């Protein structure tokens, strides 16, 4: 999930740069998609997305460590997560 959030934040920022260069970009210039791109590229949304991504990483890390400690997961699984 954190990887998906990071990818969406980066994608919205990059699409915003492309929209600034070419406002009539074929798919991205549609009103619905354009509003999502502009909202995702805003500085406050980028900061909020980074915060949520970090929180999810911490919570999932606690979960993985707890699962390894009680035997619900393997140490290799925890290493693959990180």
C-alpha positions in Angstrom: 0.0 0.0 0.0 2.7 2.6 0.8 4.2 1.9 -2.7 0.9 2.6 -4.3 0.5 5.9 -2.4 4.0 7.0 -3.4 3.3 6.1 -7.0 0.1 8.0 -7.1 1.6 11.1 -5.6 4.5 11.0 -8.1 2.2 10.3 -11.0 -0.1 13.2 -10.1 2.9 15.6 -9.8 4.3 14.4 -13.1 1.0 14.7 -14.9 0.6 18.2 -13.6 3.9 19.2 -15.1 2.8 17.7 -18.4 -0.5 19.5 -18.2 1.4 22.8 -17.7 3.4 22.1 -20.9 0.4 20.9 -22.9 -3.0 21.8 -21.6 -4.8 19.7 -24.3 -3.1 16.4 -23.4 -5.5 13.7 -24.7 -6.7 11.7 -21.7 -5.5 13.8 -18.8 -7.2 17.0 -20.0 -10.7 15.6 -19.4 -12.4 17.5 -16.7 -12.8 14.6 -14.2 -9.2 13.3 -14.5 -7.8 16.8 -14.6 -9.5 17.8 -11.3 -8.0 14.6 -9.6 -4.5 15.4 -11.0 -4.6 19.0 -9.9 -5.9 18.0 -6.4 -3.2 15.3 -6.1 -0.4 17.7 -7.2 -1.3 20.3 -4.7 1.4 20.8 -2.0 -0.9 20.1 0.9 -2.2 16.9 -0.7 1.4 15.8 -1.4 2.4 16.4 2.3 -0.7 14.6 3.5 0.0 11.6 1.2 3.6 11.4 2.6 2.3 11.5 6.1 -0.3 8.7 5.5 2.3 6.6 3.7 4.7 6.9 6.6 1.9 6.0 9.1 1.0 2.9 7.1 4.6 1.8 7.0 5.0 2.2 10.8 1.7 0.4 11.6 2.5 -2.4 9.1 6.0 -2.7 10.6 4.6 -3.1 14.1 2.2 -5.8 12.7 5.0 -7.7 11.0 7.3 -7.6 14.1 4.4 -8.8 16.3 3.5 -11.6 13.9 7.2 -12.7 13.9 7.3 -12.5 17.7 4.2 -14.7 18.2 4.9 -17.0 15.4 2.3 -15.9 12.9 4.9 -15.0 10.3 8.4 -15.8 9.4 11.5 -13.7 9.7 12.1 -14.0 6.0 8.6 -12.5 5.4 9.5 -9.6 7.6 12.8 -9.0 5.6 10.9 -9.2 2.3 8.5 -6.5 3.6 11.4 -4.1 4.3 
